[in-house]
Amino acid sequence: MIEAKVPVIGESVTEVTLSKWLKPNGAYVNIDEPICEFESDKATLEFPAEASGVLHHVAEEGQDLAIGALVARIDTAAAKPASQPATPIQQEATPADAQPAKATAAQPPAHITSHATGHPSPAAAKILKEANVPASAVAGTGRDGRITKADALQAVAAPPAAKPATAEPPATLAPVAPTAHTPAFSRHEERKKMSRMRRTISARLVKAKNETAMLTTFNEVDLSEVMALRSRYNERFEKKHGIKLGFMSLFAKACAKVLLEMPDVNARIEGDEIVYHDYVDISIAISTPNGLVVPPVRNVESLSFAEIEHAIKHLSAKARNGTLSLEEMQGGTFTITNGGVFGSLMSTPILNEPQSAILGMHAIKERPVAINGQVVIRPMMYLALSYDHRIIDGSTSVTFLVKVKELLEDPGLLLLEL
């Protein structure tokens, strides 16, 4: 009898949540076959079987488990069955008087069926739930027929299939009642346990508010020159580098240049010491179905615009698919978050500890501004810099934003490293 225990996932991870069993209790599993999913503070991980045998659940779905805690036992002495029995759903769906030959022709061999078949990953489940799309209507392309996030997104984006004429009863059979989603005068409440990632985000945000002297300063930037630059060179840039020139690489490069000039903004506090960095690792805030993650792009000061864009695209794809490694989630000396993609005009971002500053980008809006005594319409964006006043003075924060503003309003300074 092999004891399957929660493995060491990373230095900073001390506890995980068993989010989903991928194999039912009593099923025969093969070595290295995923048996369950763990949700850590930062990612969802599959836990493979350490040996072949019959699986016996010990922990329950939704249970918090410490590193090293017992998850399941695997009976390695049990013989592998010739074929896996049909699931209860399959057995109920098959008529008792069905011809054996027809059943064999209509269904694949039973041993091919996996518990993961038709089951969505956590990210896919959230997408399907929000779009009110049943998992049974989605064909999984993942391992063992698992429904991946890409499958869910495709199912949500696809136009609804036309229903047979007999699918719905005539409207005269019953009076129209309020739907389950919008009942008349509803007083229903629902309790749902917070995911581990959401609990971690909550704890970190409260800690940042309570343990730092956080303050926010604002400015605005005229993005006329940046937009003209992108319009002029984006096609050639994409043809050469295989990716579009986005705003984020320009903002990241501008911040990296100023951060090296103003090391206090790029530093962090440890005890009674200040730790300075001669490099710039910029954490990029990425919204995922499970919450906000901030993986860093490392050594931004040494990367080209194309390399920054590729790095952001790579991290964003992994974040939304839930495949970011713990190493890819750790570190960062400064953070950029873009609420503008959701329409935010102005906000006060919260520090990403142990970092000392975070830049908030916002929506670009055409506004009338006074330039050389004349009122003109320009594409304007509000910038917000939240900072830890224990290490960054007010004058330093204001100067930082002004320098970033100057580089973005005259990107030639950035390109020529002036």
Kinemage of the C-alpha trace (Angstrom):
@kinemage 1
@onewidth
@group {chain A} dominant
@subgroup {mainchain}
@vectorlist {calphas} color= white
{ca met a 1} P 0.000 0.000 0.000
{ca ile a 2} L 1.581 3.264 -1.189
{ca glu a 3} L 0.734 6.506 0.628
{ca ala a 4} L 0.313 9.470 -1.710
{ca lys a 5} L 1.195 12.691 0.114
{ca val a 6} L 1.201 16.358 -0.862
{ca pro a 7} L 4.637 16.973 -2.423
{ca val a 8} L 6.903 19.951 -1.831
{ca ile a 9} L 5.753 22.456 -4.441
{ca gly a 10} L 7.910 25.475 -3.652
{ca glu a 11} L 9.732 27.164 -0.806
{ca ser a 12} L 6.913 29.628 -0.173
{ca val a 13} L 4.063 27.091 -0.444
{ca thr a 14} L 3.112 25.489 2.885
{ca glu a 15} L -0.466 24.464 2.138
{ca val a 16} L -2.660 23.547 -0.852
{ca thr a 17} L -6.324 22.854 -1.501
{ca leu a 18} L -7.509 19.626 -3.102
{ca ser a 19} L -9.686 21.248 -5.733
{ca lys a 20} L -10.800 18.200 -7.709
{ca trp a 21} L -10.416 14.429 -7.867
{ca leu a 22} L -9.604 13.314 -11.402
{ca lys a 23} L -9.980 9.602 -10.566
{ca pro a 24} L -12.883 8.156 -8.577
{ca asn a 25} L -12.443 6.256 -5.342
{ca gly a 26} L -11.697 2.585 -6.044
{ca ala a 27} L -10.511 3.171 -9.618
{ca tyr a 28} L -7.393 1.511 -10.961
{ca val a 29} L -4.730 4.093 -11.824
{ca asn a 30} L -1.470 3.806 -13.705
{ca ile a 31} L 1.811 5.277 -12.521
{ca asp a 32} L 2.222 8.969 -13.440
{ca glu a 33} L -1.490 9.240 -14.270
{ca pro a 34} L -3.019 12.439 -12.763
{ca ile a 35} L -5.318 11.524 -9.890
{ca cys a 36} L -6.263 14.957 -8.525
{ca glu a 37} L -5.658 18.687 -8.769
{ca phe a 38} L -4.076 20.884 -6.110
{ca glu a 39} L -4.687 24.605 -5.955
{ca ser a 40} L -1.788 26.495 -4.413
{ca asp a 41} L -1.558 30.185 -3.633
{ca lys a 42} L -0.551 30.904 -7.203
{ca ala a 43} L -1.418 28.048 -9.554
{ca thr a 44} L -3.357 24.827 -10.110
{ca leu a 45} L -1.235 21.681 -10.320
{ca glu a 46} L -2.006 18.079 -11.267
{ca phe a 47} L -0.840 15.370 -8.845
{ca pro a 48} L 0.290 12.145 -10.570
{ca ala a 49} L 0.040 8.631 -9.132
{ca glu a 50} L 3.337 7.412 -7.688
{ca ala a 51} L 2.521 3.781 -8.522
{ca ser a 52} L -0.042 1.660 -10.342
{ca gly a 53} L -2.893 0.157 -8.340
{ca val a 54} L -6.332 0.752 -6.890
{ca leu a 55} L -6.875 4.286 -5.604
{ca his a 56} L -8.399 4.896 -2.174
{ca his a 57} L -9.305 8.514 -1.378
{ca val a 58} L -8.288 9.865 2.015
{ca ala a 59} L -8.747 13.625 1.545
{ca glu a 60} L -11.902 15.290 0.245
{ca glu a 61} L -12.439 17.881 -2.459
{ca gly a 62} L -12.160 21.396 -1.063
{ca gln a 63} L -10.000 20.276 1.864
{ca asp a 64} L -6.920 22.311 2.807
{ca leu a 65} L -3.829 20.125 3.113
{ca ala a 66} L -0.391 20.893 4.504
{ca ile a 67} L 2.704 19.875 2.567
{ca gly a 68} L 3.306 16.213 3.382
{ca ala a 69} L -0.317 15.510 4.322
{ca leu a 70} L -1.853 12.205 3.255
{ca val a 71} L -4.006 12.501 0.131
{ca ala a 72} L -4.727 8.910 -0.862
{ca arg a 73} L -3.518 5.341 -0.682
{ca ile a 74} L -2.738 3.161 -3.697
{ca asp a 75} L -3.061 -0.605 -3.348
{ca thr a 76} L -0.262 -1.872 -5.582
{ca ala a 77} L -1.144 -5.515 -4.887
{ca ala a 78} L -4.470 -5.191 -6.681
{ca ala a 79} L -4.563 -6.684 -10.156
{ca lys a 80} L -5.270 -4.443 -13.089
{ca pro a 81} L -8.780 -5.129 -14.422
{ca ala a 82} L -9.113 -6.347 -17.987
{ca ser a 83} L -11.289 -3.331 -18.734
{ca gln a 84} L -12.684 -0.458 -16.728
{ca pro a 85} L -16.438 -0.805 -16.008
{ca ala a 86} L -18.768 1.721 -17.549
{ca thr a 87} L -19.537 4.733 -15.436
{ca pro a 88} L -22.958 4.887 -13.718
{ca ile a 89} L -24.091 7.475 -16.212
{ca gln a 90} L -23.220 5.188 -19.102
{ca gln a 91} L -24.962 2.236 -17.470
{ca glu a 92} L -28.153 4.226 -16.918
{ca ala a 93} L -28.085 5.527 -20.471
{ca thr a 94} L -27.958 2.003 -21.926
{ca pro a 95} L -31.385 0.293 -22.158
{ca ala a 96} L -31.602 -3.027 -20.325
{ca asp a 97} L -32.799 -4.818 -23.434
{ca ala a 98} L -30.227 -3.320 -25.769
{ca gln a 99} L -28.434 -5.688 -28.079
{ca pro a 100} L -24.847 -6.343 -26.901
{ca ala a 101} L -23.538 -6.170 -30.436
{ca lys a 102} L -25.151 -2.776 -31.030
{ca ala a 103} L -23.839 -1.411 -27.748
{ca thr a 104} L -20.331 -2.459 -28.689
{ca ala a 105} L -20.592 -0.783 -32.049
{ca ala a 106} L -22.064 2.440 -30.703
{ca gln a 107} L -19.612 2.932 -27.837
{ca pro a 108} L -15.815 2.831 -27.719
{ca pro a 109} L -14.172 0.124 -25.598
{ca ala a 110} L -14.812 0.756 -21.915
{ca his a 111} L -11.133 0.795 -21.024
{ca ile a 112} L -10.685 3.980 -23.070
{ca thr a 113} L -13.125 5.910 -20.881
{ca ser a 114} L -11.382 8.039 -18.239
{ca his a 115} L -12.773 9.826 -15.206
{ca ala a 116} L -11.315 13.014 -16.660
{ca thr a 117} L -13.407 12.644 -19.806
{ca gly a 118} L -15.902 15.476 -19.977
{ca his a 119} L -14.593 17.114 -16.801
{ca pro a 120} L -13.462 20.741 -17.146
{ca ser a 121} L -10.306 22.157 -15.610
{ca pro a 122} L -10.894 24.824 -12.908
{ca ala a 123} L -10.407 27.647 -15.405
{ca ala a 124} L -12.657 25.972 -17.966
{ca ala a 125} L -15.329 25.269 -15.349
{ca lys a 126} L -15.486 28.945 -14.380
{ca ile a 127} L -15.794 30.055 -18.014
{ca leu a 128} L -18.569 27.547 -18.741
{ca lys a 129} L -20.440 28.449 -15.556
{ca glu a 130} L -20.347 32.173 -16.299
{ca ala a 131} L -21.556 31.564 -19.864
{ca asn a 132} L -24.198 29.063 -18.671
{ca val a 133} L -22.808 26.390 -21.002
{ca pro a 134} L -23.091 22.793 -19.698
{ca ala a 135} L -19.887 20.760 -19.674
{ca ser a 136} L -21.774 17.923 -21.349
{ca ala a 137} L -22.063 20.080 -24.473
{ca val a 138} L -18.288 20.522 -24.812
{ca ala a 139} L -15.882 17.994 -26.307
{ca gly a 140} L -12.639 17.888 -24.317
{ca thr a 141} L -9.333 17.855 -26.192
{ca gly a 142} L -7.083 17.673 -23.131
{ca arg a 143} L -5.485 14.652 -21.592
{ca asp a 144} L -7.924 11.753 -21.165
{ca gly a 145} L -10.681 13.885 -22.707
{ca arg a 146} L -10.346 16.711 -20.185
{ca ile a 147} L -12.071 19.987 -21.095
{ca thr a 148} L -9.361 22.646 -21.295
{ca lys a 149} L -9.728 26.389 -21.079
{ca ala a 150} L -9.287 26.610 -24.864
{ca asp a 151} L -12.184 24.158 -25.301
{ca ala a 152} L -14.361 26.279 -23.002
{ca leu a 153} L -13.507 29.535 -24.779
{ca gln a 154} L -14.279 27.938 -28.136
{ca ala a 155} L -17.594 26.595 -26.862
{ca val a 156} L -18.588 29.990 -25.461
{ca ala a 157} L -17.587 31.792 -28.652
{ca ala a 158} L -19.397 29.324 -30.934
{ca pro a 159} L -22.957 30.255 -31.958
{ca pro a 160} L -25.594 28.167 -30.175
{ca ala a 161} L -26.731 25.157 -32.134
{ca ala a 162} L -30.265 25.162 -33.399
{ca lys a 163} L -32.547 23.078 -31.211
{ca pro a 164} L -34.901 20.468 -32.704
{ca ala a 165} L -38.452 21.609 -33.184
{ca thr a 166} L -39.627 19.092 -30.567
{ca ala a 167} L -37.050 20.114 -27.989
{ca glu a 168} L -39.280 22.709 -26.370
{ca pro a 169} L -42.895 22.091 -25.363
{ca pro a 170} L -45.627 24.363 -26.710
{ca ala a 171} L -45.954 27.611 -24.819
{ca thr a 172} L -49.588 26.798 -23.985
{ca leu a 173} L -48.760 23.738 -21.859
{ca ala a 174} L -47.706 25.721 -18.804
{ca pro a 175} L -47.659 29.336 -17.681
{ca val a 176} L -44.357 31.159 -17.966
{ca ala a 177} L -42.566 31.153 -14.609
{ca pro a 178} L -39.618 33.262 -13.501
{ca thr a 179} L -36.296 31.664 -14.410
{ca ala a 180} L -33.916 30.336 -11.796
{ca his a 181} L -31.591 33.242 -12.465
{ca thr a 182} L -34.161 36.000 -12.045
{ca pro a 183} L -36.923 34.767 -9.713
{ca ala a 184} L -39.529 37.306 -8.769
{ca phe a 185} L -38.788 38.945 -5.400
{ca ser a 186} L -35.910 36.554 -4.772
{ca arg a 187} L -34.298 36.478 -1.302
{ca his a 188} L -31.888 33.670 -2.067
{ca glu a 189} L -28.366 33.708 -0.670
{ca glu a 190} L -25.491 31.423 -1.550
{ca arg a 191} L -22.302 30.692 0.338
{ca lys a 192} L -19.239 29.556 -1.541
{ca lys a 193} L -15.787 28.940 -0.136
{ca met a 194} L -13.158 31.311 -1.474
{ca ser a 195} L -10.568 29.701 -3.709
{ca arg a 196} L -7.070 29.454 -2.319
{ca met a 197} L -5.818 32.014 -4.828
{ca arg a 198} L -8.579 34.453 -3.876
{ca arg a 199} L -7.800 33.956 -0.166
{ca thr a 200} L -4.121 34.606 -0.841
{ca ile a 201} L -4.875 37.731 -2.877
{ca ser a 202} L -7.137 38.970 -0.100
{ca ala a 203} L -4.532 38.396 2.600
{ca arg a 204} L -1.748 40.053 0.586
{ca leu a 205} L -3.825 43.132 -0.201
{ca val a 206} L -4.844 43.616 3.437
{ca lys a 207} L -1.234 43.118 4.506
{ca ala a 208} L -0.045 45.725 2.009
{ca lys a 209} L -2.611 48.237 3.247
{ca asn a 210} L -1.842 47.582 6.925
{ca glu a 211} L 1.949 47.250 6.863
{ca thr a 212} L 3.047 49.922 4.385
{ca ala a 213} L 2.735 53.696 4.340
{ca met a 214} L 1.022 53.628 0.958
{ca leu a 215} L 0.296 56.818 -0.904
{ca thr a 216} L -0.673 57.538 -4.526
{ca thr a 217} L 0.346 60.389 -6.802
{ca phe a 218} L -1.212 61.145 -10.198
{ca asn a 219} L -0.274 62.693 -13.510
{ca glu a 220} L -1.532 62.591 -17.078
{ca val a 221} L 0.278 61.823 -20.302
{ca asp a 222} L -0.389 62.870 -23.893
{ca leu a 223} L 0.000 59.717 -25.984
{ca ser a 224} L -0.145 61.427 -29.384
{ca glu a 225} L 3.490 60.639 -30.211
{ca val a 226} L 3.289 57.055 -28.939
{ca met a 227} L 0.180 56.392 -31.002
{ca ala a 228} L 1.741 57.985 -34.061
{ca leu a 229} L 4.857 55.835 -33.560
{ca arg a 230} L 2.795 52.665 -33.347
{ca ser a 231} L 0.696 53.654 -36.350
{ca arg a 232} L 3.786 54.416 -38.419
{ca tyr a 233} L 5.860 51.317 -37.614
{ca asn a 234} L 3.492 48.642 -36.278
{ca glu a 235} L 3.102 46.821 -39.596
{ca arg a 236} L 6.863 46.644 -40.201
{ca phe a 237} L 7.461 45.747 -36.549
{ca glu a 238} L 4.996 42.846 -36.696
{ca lys a 239} L 6.373 41.609 -40.011
{ca lys a 240} L 9.907 41.501 -38.632
{ca his a 241} L 9.279 40.286 -35.077
{ca gly a 242} L 6.033 38.324 -35.438
{ca ile a 243} L 4.220 40.370 -32.804
{ca lys a 244} L 2.518 43.754 -32.596
{ca leu a 245} L 4.079 46.751 -30.897
{ca gly a 246} L 1.879 47.307 -27.859
{ca phe a 247} L 1.637 50.063 -25.283
{ca met a 248} L 2.948 47.829 -22.500
{ca ser a 249} L 6.452 47.424 -23.926
{ca leu a 250} L 6.786 51.192 -24.344
{ca phe a 251} L 5.577 51.828 -20.793
{ca ala a 252} L 7.782 49.046 -19.404
{ca lys a 253} L 10.860 50.357 -21.209
{ca ala a 254} L 10.190 53.928 -20.057
{ca cys a 255} L 9.732 52.788 -16.452
{ca ala a 256} L 12.878 50.636 -16.575
{ca lys a 257} L 14.965 53.592 -17.718
{ca val a 258} L 13.671 55.864 -14.949
{ca leu a 259} L 13.892 53.118 -12.308
{ca leu a 260} L 17.626 52.756 -12.935
{ca glu a 261} L 17.977 56.532 -12.565
{ca met a 262} L 15.902 56.534 -9.353
{ca pro a 263} L 16.906 53.374 -7.434
{ca asp a 264} L 14.671 54.110 -4.419
{ca val a 265} L 11.571 53.389 -6.503
{ca asn a 266} L 13.119 50.082 -7.603
{ca ala a 267} L 14.103 49.006 -4.069
{ca arg a 268} L 12.416 47.122 -1.233
{ca ile a 269} L 12.523 47.127 2.552
{ca glu a 270} L 13.721 44.071 4.483
{ca gly a 271} L 13.645 44.614 8.234
{ca asp a 272} L 15.648 47.757 8.886
{ca glu a 273} L 17.543 47.531 5.591
{ca ile a 274} L 16.843 48.779 2.074
{ca val a 275} L 17.651 46.354 -0.749
{ca tyr a 276} L 18.612 48.020 -4.042
{ca his a 277} L 18.691 46.371 -7.467
{ca asp a 278} L 20.880 47.116 -10.483
{ca tyr a 279} L 18.306 45.413 -12.701
{ca val a 280} L 14.599 45.914 -13.390
{ca asp a 281} L 12.159 43.001 -13.200
{ca ile a 282} L 8.716 44.387 -14.002
{ca ser a 283} L 5.706 42.383 -12.807
{ca ile a 284} L 2.819 42.600 -15.268
{ca ala a 285} L -0.665 42.312 -13.755
{ca ile a 286} L -2.700 39.707 -15.689
{ca ser a 287} L -6.377 39.010 -15.049
{ca thr a 288} L -7.274 35.296 -15.061
{ca pro a 289} L -10.498 33.394 -14.290
{ca asn a 290} L -9.080 32.533 -10.854
{ca gly a 291} L -7.806 36.011 -9.959
{ca leu a 292} L -5.042 38.498 -10.654
{ca val a 293} L -1.480 37.220 -11.108
{ca val a 294} L 1.665 39.321 -11.541
{ca pro a 295} L 4.479 37.308 -13.171
{ca pro a 296} L 7.622 39.391 -13.781
{ca val a 297} L 9.402 40.088 -17.053
{ca arg a 298} L 13.039 39.908 -15.991
{ca asn a 299} L 15.804 42.353 -16.946
{ca val a 300} L 13.497 44.685 -18.848
{ca glu a 301} L 16.311 47.237 -18.983
{ca ser a 302} L 18.296 44.858 -21.241
{ca leu a 303} L 15.454 43.629 -23.471
{ca ser a 304} L 14.313 45.007 -26.809
{ca phe a 305} L 10.726 46.104 -27.383
{ca ala a 306} L 10.037 42.902 -29.315
{ca glu a 307} L 11.505 40.733 -26.561
{ca ile a 308} L 9.321 42.469 -23.980
{ca glu a 309} L 6.195 41.957 -26.103
{ca his a 310} L 6.982 38.261 -26.618
{ca ala a 311} L 7.673 37.786 -22.898
{ca ile a 312} L 4.365 39.419 -21.930
{ca lys a 313} L 2.440 37.361 -24.503
{ca his a 314} L 4.066 34.139 -23.267
{ca leu a 315} L 3.331 34.867 -19.604
{ca ser a 316} L -0.237 35.980 -20.342
{ca ala a 317} L -1.012 32.772 -22.224
{ca lys a 318} L 0.399 30.597 -19.441
{ca ala a 319} L -1.397 32.618 -16.761
{ca arg a 320} L -4.799 32.244 -18.431
{ca asn a 321} L -4.211 28.525 -19.046
{ca gly a 322} L -3.152 28.039 -15.424
{ca thr a 323} L 0.278 26.672 -16.395
{ca leu a 324} L 2.556 29.284 -14.836
{ca ser a 325} L 5.296 27.694 -12.739
{ca leu a 326} L 6.075 28.967 -9.256
{ca glu a 327} L 9.428 30.270 -10.506
{ca glu a 328} L 7.652 32.328 -13.149
{ca met a 329} L 5.382 33.841 -10.486
{ca gln a 330} L 8.094 34.923 -8.069
{ca gly a 331} L 10.234 38.038 -7.973
{ca gly a 332} L 9.763 41.460 -9.499
{ca thr a 333} L 11.093 44.849 -8.435
{ca phe a 334} L 8.240 47.014 -9.797
{ca thr a 335} L 4.701 46.380 -11.074
{ca ile a 336} L 2.602 47.775 -13.919
{ca thr a 337} L -1.156 47.223 -13.962
{ca asn a 338} L -3.442 48.338 -16.771
{ca gly a 339} L -7.004 48.955 -15.658
{ca gly a 340} L -7.610 50.767 -18.910
{ca val a 341} L -8.330 47.501 -20.722
{ca phe a 342} L -11.475 47.260 -18.571
{ca gly a 343} L -12.394 50.913 -19.067
{ca ser a 344} L -10.971 52.363 -15.843
{ca leu a 345} L -10.326 56.081 -16.083
{ca met a 346} L -8.518 56.477 -12.748
{ca ser a 347} L -7.653 54.260 -9.784
{ca thr a 348} L -5.243 53.860 -6.877
{ca pro a 349} L -3.442 50.510 -7.321
{ca ile a 350} L -2.316 48.628 -4.196
{ca leu a 351} L 1.342 47.741 -3.694
{ca asn a 352} L 2.600 44.326 -4.685
{ca glu a 353} L 4.726 43.514 -1.648
{ca pro a 354} L 7.643 43.466 -1.072
{ca gln a 355} L 7.913 45.949 -3.928
{ca ser a 356} L 7.788 49.632 -3.072
{ca ala a 357} L 5.893 51.029 -6.063
{ca ile a 358} L 3.289 50.153 -8.688
{ca leu a 359} L 2.258 52.093 -11.794
{ca gly a 360} L -1.387 52.143 -12.823
{ca met a 361} L -2.234 52.697 -16.490
{ca his a 362} L -5.753 53.690 -17.467
{ca ala a 363} L -8.050 54.168 -20.445
{ca ile a 364} L -6.962 56.471 -23.263
{ca lys a 365} L -9.576 59.174 -23.774
{ca glu a 366} L -9.624 62.082 -26.171
{ca arg a 367} L -9.899 65.247 -24.078
{ca pro a 368} L -9.488 68.966 -24.675
{ca val a 369} L -6.143 70.200 -23.360
{ca ala a 370} L -4.405 73.564 -23.499
{ca ile a 371} L -1.189 73.546 -25.560
{ca asn a 372} L 0.673 76.745 -26.386
{ca gly a 373} L -2.355 78.824 -25.521
{ca gln a 374} L -4.750 76.820 -27.686
{ca val a 375} L -7.326 74.188 -26.795
{ca val a 376} L -6.741 70.990 -28.763
{ca ile a 377} L -8.060 67.438 -28.587
{ca arg a 378} L -5.442 64.873 -27.564
{ca pro a 379} L -5.461 61.184 -26.540
{ca met a 380} L -4.829 61.445 -22.806
{ca met a 381} L -4.218 58.851 -20.105
{ca tyr a 382} L -4.134 59.296 -16.357
{ca leu a 383} L -1.170 57.665 -14.618
{ca ala a 384} L -1.171 56.659 -10.954
{ca leu a 385} L 1.888 55.715 -8.929
{ca ser a 386} L 1.225 54.088 -5.575
{ca tyr a 387} L 4.341 53.927 -3.417
{ca asp a 388} L 5.587 53.090 0.055
{ca his a 389} L 6.242 56.422 1.754
{ca arg a 390} L 8.676 54.740 4.171
{ca ile a 391} L 11.260 54.474 1.397
{ca ile a 392} L 10.014 56.835 -1.347
{ca asp a 393} L 9.533 60.534 -0.640
{ca gly a 394} L 6.743 62.540 -2.221
{ca ser a 395} L 9.180 64.498 -4.377
{ca thr a 396} L 10.737 61.262 -5.616
{ca ser a 397} L 7.380 59.816 -6.628
{ca val a 398} L 6.331 62.976 -8.446
{ca thr a 399} L 9.675 63.211 -10.238
{ca phe a 400} L 9.413 59.564 -11.294
{ca leu a 401} L 6.016 60.107 -12.908
{ca val a 402} L 7.169 63.311 -14.623
{ca lys a 403} L 10.189 61.522 -16.117
{ca val a 404} L 8.021 58.645 -17.379
{ca lys a 405} L 5.569 61.191 -18.817
{ca glu a 406} L 8.388 62.988 -20.668
{ca leu a 407} L 9.674 59.766 -22.242
{ca leu a 408} L 6.212 58.758 -23.423
{ca glu a 409} L 5.369 62.189 -24.809
{ca asp a 410} L 8.689 62.230 -26.694
{ca pro a 411} L 9.554 58.546 -27.362
{ca gly a 412} L 12.596 59.639 -29.336
{ca leu a 413} L 14.280 60.255 -25.978
{ca leu a 414} L 13.577 56.646 -25.062
{ca leu a 415} L 14.761 55.182 -28.346
{ca leu a 416} L 17.947 57.258 -28.329
{ca glu a 417} L 18.517 56.564 -24.608
{ca leu a 418} L 18.726 60.284 -23.796
